[in-house]
Structure formats: C-alpha cells, structure tokens
C-alpha cells in the first residue's frame, strides 16, 4: 500500500516546500515521517518526539495512519497541527480530525476535531486524541500496537462551494485541493503510584476574573508551538498582521487557575466590518484543545476574554467538557492568536496593536505521585515567569514536586561558587605552609560564576466563537 509522499520534509523549519518563508515554525528537532494510506505500512512514532508530515485533500490521501507501541499503564496523547500552505483558502467546514484506534478499529477515546470556523482564514489548527488507562473503564487498556488516524474533514469542492470554479472543478487556491503540512506530537504520561478519585471537581470559581491593568511590556509572539513566547502574569503588548498567527505559552502549576484577555487595538484607517476577525485558542501542555473565542472588528478597539477554566487538577480529566478536562496537568498552556486575513481588505496590512492580559491565580501545589517519568521529561514542568517570578512546581513521580528551573540554577550557582571559594581557600592554606617557589612566569587565576537569565510565561483572549467539535 503506497505511502503518501512527505512534501517539504527536507525544507528548513518554518519554510514552505518551495523555499519561501512559511506561516508556521516547526520544531528544530522535528523528524520527517510519511503517513501511510493503511495500517500495514504505517510508520512508528516514539514518545517524546515531534514529527513533520503532510496530508493531501479530502478523499484519497486525506486519511493517514501512524503506529504506536503502547504499554498497559501509560496514557498516550497524540496531537496534530495542520498548516495550510501560503496562498490557500479555507471554508468554514474545513478541518482536521485525530483518532487513536486499537487493532480492531475501535476508538480508544473520543476523537478530537478542529475547524477553521467563522474566520474562514487559513492558519494553524490543532486536534488531539488519547489512549487513557487509569480511572474509568476506558477502551484500549492492554499493551500492544495502536494506530493514530489523521484525516481531513470538510465538504470539498463542489459547484456550490467557494473552492470551486463555475464548472465545478476545484479552485487551485482552495485548501480543499491542496496539501497541508502537519506537525505531530506524541506525549506519554505515566500511571500513578496510587489510585486517585475518578470524579471531576464539581465546584470551582467559574466567574470571569477582572482583567489585569497596568503598563504593557513588549513581547514578540512565536510562529509555532515550539517557538511560543513565554509570558508570566501581567500585561503584554505585541503587534499582529492580518493573516498572522502568534503563539505564547504560560506556565501554570498544579492548583493554579489561568485566565487571559486579548485586546485588539483600533485602526488608523479603513471602514467596514469583519465578522470573526480575531480568534483566540487555548491549548494544554500536550497541545490538546481547551477552549477558544472569537471577535468581530470594525476598526475600533475590541476586547475578548476566554471563559473561566478550573484550577489545574489531575481529576479534571474525568469531566465531559473540553474546557474542564483539558486542564488536567501542570505545564505550559498555549495561547494562539490569529487575525483573519480578510482584515487587510478593509483596514490595511497592519500591524494592529495586540494587548494580552494574563493572570495565574493561586499558589502552585505538589502534583500527583507518578510511577515513572513522562516523555518528554519536561512536558509537565513549570519554569520561572517572564517577569522573573517563579511559576510554581509540578509533580515528578514522588509527589514532592519539581523544583523550578530558577531555583535549580540558583542552587547550582551557589554550589559552584562555594566549591570554588573552598578550593581556592585550601590552596592558599597549603601554599602558606610550604616554602614559596617563585614561578618563572606571571600567574593569573580567575573564577567567575554567571547566573543564566531565564524567561517566563503568559497568554491572551476574545469574544466567543464557534466551538470546535469533538
């Protein structure tokens, strides 16, 4: 069974197959992989790795298979980020679906879907699926071979669709007739040492908190998940052009509650109205969809906020809604902001001002006692914030919680400095007890310890848009 050719596999991260700058920055350590049209020839994915692939239009080549080898204890999360090529157009229903299936074709959990929705503007979208093991009686509980199914969704070109010419053939610019690039991530979460409650928290503060005020500090957003700019609690300023997508990440510890607001600045010219101009999406540390919101734009400033999400807790995974179940582990949560390309038609090429107001409430607590380490190892870690404050700690298998990166560097710096001082002191005492010997050349010794500066975390929001289906 023929495998679909991997388009652009040898091009640099963040560049399109034709050598032009692309709309998305792929991970630097990404591995090229071919998606197969059937399970027999499917390539194996390894936990903790990120892969680059591509997927063709709906229909032939629009469904690809990849293979996983799973044990009976770990939870497996697979996400796929679809990136339409520069110049493509998309419709409301165009999207991506990810499923995880056993050898008998049964879904291990609900499949995740993502659509371009009301913006009808091409930009990176991500969907995820999981094989879960602990708690409720999930399917796919045994060790063995499983399959990741990634497929395009959408009606495709027709006489009535925007992607069709008057004769009914596909418009070559339509996304329905063009290849999308894919970035695929596979994260393994170990089982717990001891069983915990399998009931999602029933009460939490669901009121939307007041947006933070203050003088914004400038941060340039990244062009992909792997290059997302870390933000801490505070007010942050950036610029965004029509058709552009900006990525930010905010470290959120166990027990902390995250909220964000996005403000789009006024335009200096133009008129009219764009229905869904701004799209703000929230993804968890394994790039699983949590929630999104959208806002129209008429040239005047607009503000949009994500709906309240619960404090991070292991038990959230047992909830039915994405907005609750997605907040299931500590780590960096991603804010993805897209400005529809149609804004350029009415208000120019930009950039427009973008202000993100990020809040991380509560003190970070120790996480659950895992029976092993996740892959990648740092996926559930919480580093220091962009404002220099510690972001909290996260579980490390013994329940004690991981020391933040800032603390590790501080301890390491103190330890190294103390060792140098003690060593030089010992040499001095020894030299005084010995007969001095004159060296035939000048001797110079320098010891310097330079603490490594660390960045930090923070994100953004907007008006409610059409929720992604699952």
N, C-alpha and C positions, 0 to 999 in steps of 0.2 A: 504494500500500500504506500503510495507516494507521500512523502512529507512535503508540507508547504515550504517553499523557499523562504529563507530569512532575509528580508530586504533590509539593507543598511546595516548588516551585522558588523561590517568592518569599518564603519564610519565612526568618528570620534563621538563621545557622549555629548548630547546637546546639539548635534548636527544632523541634518536630514541626509537621506541616501544620495542625493545629488550633490552633496558637498556644501550646501548652503546652511547658514545658521538655522537650527530648528527651534520649535516653540517650547521644547522641554529638555531639561538637563538630566540625562541618565546618570546613574551611579558610576563613579570612576572604575570600580571593580566589577562592573557588570559582566556576565558571561553570556555569550551568544548561544542560543538554543533554538532548534527547529521544532515547531509544533507539528504533530502528526495528524492526519485525517482519520486515524483509527487508533485503537488502544495498542495493537500489536507492535507498531513501530514507535511507540511513544518514548520520548527521552526522559531519563530520570532526573528529578530535581532534588537537590540536597538542602537540608535545613540550614538556615543562617546565610544563605546565598541569595543574590539578586540576579535576575536573568533578563536578557533583552531578546525579544522575538517580534513577530509581526503576524497580522491576521488579515485575510482577504475580505471581500464583500460578503454580505449575507448570501447564503446558499452554499455552493461549492467553495471550499476553502474558508468558510465563515465559522466553522466549528473545529477547534483544535484540542488535542489531547496531550497531556504530560503525565508522568508516572511518579508516584511516591511510594517509598517503602516505610511503613509505619510500625511502631511497637504497639503494645496494648495499653500503655499508660499515658503517653504524651498527647496533648491536644495540638493539632496541626492547623495553622492558619495560612491560607494562600490568598494573596491579593493580586489583581491585575489592573494596571493603569493603561488605559487606551489613549494614544496620542495621534489624532488626525494630522496628516501632513499639511504643510503650509499651502494655502490656497484652496483647501477643500471647503465644502459647505455641508451643513448638517441640518437635519429636521428634528422636530420635537421628539419623535419616537426613536430616533437612532440611539443605540446604546450598547452596553456590554453586559454579559451575564457570566458568572463564575459558579461552577458546581464542583463538589467533591464527592466521588462515587466509589462504591466498592466493586468487586469483581462481578457482581450480578447486576450492575447498572442501577443500584439503588442509591439515592442521595443520602449522604451522611447527616446533613442538616439542611435547613432552608438555604436555597441558593441566593446569592446576592446579585442585584442588578443595579445599573447606573445608566441614566439617560441625560442627554444634553438639555432636555426640557425646554422651558419657555424662552430661554435666551436664544436658542437656535444659532448659537455661535460656537465654532469649533474650539475646544480646549481640552486639556487632560481631564479624564474622569476615571474613577477607580471603583471596582467592585471586589467583594471578598466572599470566601466560603470557609467552612471549618469542619474538622472531624473532632468532636468533643468526647471526652472519656469519663470525667468524674461528675458525680451529682445525679442527674436524672438518667433514666434509661434511654440513652441515645442509641442510634443505629451505629454500625461500623465499629464495634468495640474490640475486635480481635486484631492481632498483629497480622500484617500481610501487605499485599500490593493494592494500592488505591490509585484512582485516576482524577486528575484535575481537568475539567472541561471548561474551556473558554470559548464563548460564542458571541457573534454579533447579533444584535436584535434590531428590529425596525422593519417597516413595510417594504423598503427597497424602492427602486424607481418604477414609476407607472405613469400612465397618461395624466393622472390627476395629481401626481406628486411634484413638489418643487424641484426634485432631482431628475426630472425627465424633460426631454425635448418634445416639441409638438408631435413628432412621430411616435413617441412612446419609448424611445431608446434612452439609455442612461446619459445624463449630462456628465461629461468627463470631470467636471469640477465637483460633482456631488460626492459626498462622503460615502454614499451607498455603493459607489462604483470604484472606490479607491482603497488601497491598503492602509491600515492603521499600524503604527508601531506599538509595541507592548513592553512594559516593564513589569516583571513578575517577581513577587517577593514570597518567600516561604519561611515562616517563623514556627518554631517548636516550643511549646510551653510544657514544662514537666508537670507530673502529677504532684499531689500534696502528700506530705508525710502523714497527716491525719485528716479524716473527713471533716468537712465543714457543713454549715447549713446550706440547703439547696433551695431556699426561699429568698427571692429578691426582697430588698428592703421595701416596706410598704409606706413608710413616711420619710420625707426629707423636704428641705426647704425648696419649694418649686417656684418661689416668687422671683421674678427677674430683678437682679440687683441693680442699684443705681450705677450708671456708667461713671467710671473714674474721670476726674477733672485734673487739669494740670498742663504745664507746658510740654508739648510733644518733643520727643527726642527722635532723631532721624535714624532709620534702619532701612536698607535696601532689601526687599524680599528676594528669595531664591527663585530659580526657574524649574525646580523639581523637588520631590520629596527628599532626595539625598543632599540637596543644597539648600534646604529650607533654613531661613534665618531664625536663630534662637531669640526669643523675646521673653522677658520676665514681666512681672506685674508692673503696669504703668501705662503711659500714653505714648504712642509711637507714630511717627509720620513717614510716609513714603509717597511715591508717585506711581500712577498706573496708566498705561496707554490702552486705547480700545483694542480688543483682541488679545490683550496680555493676561497672563495668569501669574500671580505672585504666591509664593509658598513661605509660610512661617511655622515655627514649632514652639510650643510652650510646655516646659516640664511641669507635670502635675503629679504630686506624690499620693500615696495611699491616704484616704480620708480627706483629701483636699477637693474643693469644689471650684470648677473653672467657669468663667463667663467672659464674653467678648462682645464688643460693639464695633461696627465699621462705619465711618463717616466718609462719604464721598463729597469732595469739595465742589463749589459752584464753578460754572464755565464762564469764560470771559467773552464768549460769543456763541452764536447759533441759536436755533429755536426748534420747537417740536417736542416730541415725547418718545422715549424708547421704553416699551412695556416692562421687560425684565432686563435691565442694563447691568446690574451688579449681582453677582452670585457669590455667596459665601458658604463654604462647606467645612465641616469639622470631621476629621478622621482620627482614629485612635493610634496607638504606637505600632500596630501591625497593619496600618493603612486600611482599617475597617471603617466603613461609613458610620457616622454617628448622627449627624443632622445637617440640614442646610436651610438657607433662607435667601430670598431674592428681593430686589428693589427696583422700581422704575426710576427714570431720570428725565427731568425736563430742563436741565441746565441750572436748576437751583440746588443748593446743598441738600443731601439726603442722609439720614442716619438709620441704620438697621442693626438689630441685635439678635443673636442666637437665642432660642428659647432656653430656659434654665435646664441644666443637666445635673444629675445627682453627684454627690461626692464619690470619688473613686473607691470602689469596693469589689472584692472578688465575687460576692454574691449577686452583683448586678447582672451577671451573665444569664441568670435564670429568668430575667424579665422578658416580656414579649416584644416591647418596642425597641427599635434601634437606639433611640436617644438614651435609654437606660442601660440596655445590655452592652452597648459599646463602651461604656465607662467601667470596664472590668479589670483593668490593671493600670499600675503606675507607669510613667514613662513620658515621652514627648508626644503631645497631641498636636496634630497639624491643622492649621488654618489655611485654607486655599481660597484665594480671592480672584475672581475673574470679572473683567469688564468687557461686555459684549462688543464685538467689532462693529456692530451697527451704530454705536455711539459716534463713530468717526463721521458717518454720513450727515449727522445733524450738528455736531459740536466740535468737529475737527479732530486731528490726530492726537491731541493731548500733549503731555500727560495731564491728568486730573489729579488733584490732591487726594490722598487717602490717609485717614487717621484711624488707628486701631487702639481701642481702649480695652486693656486686658486685666482681669482680676483673677487671682488664685487665693481663695479664702480658706482659712483653717490651717492648723499645724499638721505637717506630714507625720504619719504614724508608721510603725513597722508593718511590713507586708506579711502575707501568708508564708507558712513554712513549706517550701517546695522540697521535693525529694531529689531534685537534681538542678541543673542549670539550664536556662533557656538558650536557644540558638536563634539569632546571635546573642552572645553573652550579655551585652549591654542594652538589649531592647527594652527592658523594664527599669533601667536605671534613671535616676533623676539627677542631673548635674546642676551647677550653680546658674543663677539667672543672669540675663544680660545686664541687669542693673547692679550686679556684683553681690546679690544676696543669694544664700543657699536655697536651692529649690526643694529640699526635703530628701527623704531616704526611701528606699524600696526594698522589698523582700529579697533575700538571697539564698533561700534554701534552709537556713537555720532559724528563720523567723526574726533574727536580730535586726535586719535592715541594713542595706548597704550604706557605707559612709559616703557622703557626697564627694564629687571629684575635687571640689575646693578644699575640703578637709584633708583628703589624701595628699594633695600637693603641699598643704601647709605642714602636715606631719612629716612628709618626706623632706621638705626643705629644712625643717628644724632638725630632723635626724641627721641629715647630711652635714649641716652646719656644725652641730655639736660634735660629730665624728671628726671633722677637720680640726676644730679647736682642740679637742683632746689629743689628737695625733700630734699636732704642732707643739702642744704643751709637753708631751712626753719626749719629743726630740730635744726641746730646749733643756729640760732637766738632765737628759742623758749627756748633752753636749757640755753642760757646766761641770759634770762630774769627770769628764775626760779631759785630757790635755788638749788645748786648742791646736788645730792644724790649719795653717794658712793655705787657702786654695790658690792655685796659680792663675785663676780667672774669677771675675766677679760673679757672684751667685745671686739670682733673683727668684723669689718664690711668691706666687700669687694664688690666693684661693677665693673664689667668688661663687656665691650661690644666687641664681636669678630665678625668682618665682615665675612660673609660666602664667600669663594672664588668661583668664577664662571668660567666655561669653556667657549668655543667659537666655531665658525663654519668654515668649508672649505671642498672642493672636488677634482676631477680628470677627464682626457680624453684619446683618442686614435684614430687610423685610422678608416675610415668609414666602417661599416659592413653592412650586410643585414638589412634593416629597418624592424621593426616589423609591421605586417599588422594589420589593424583595421577592 
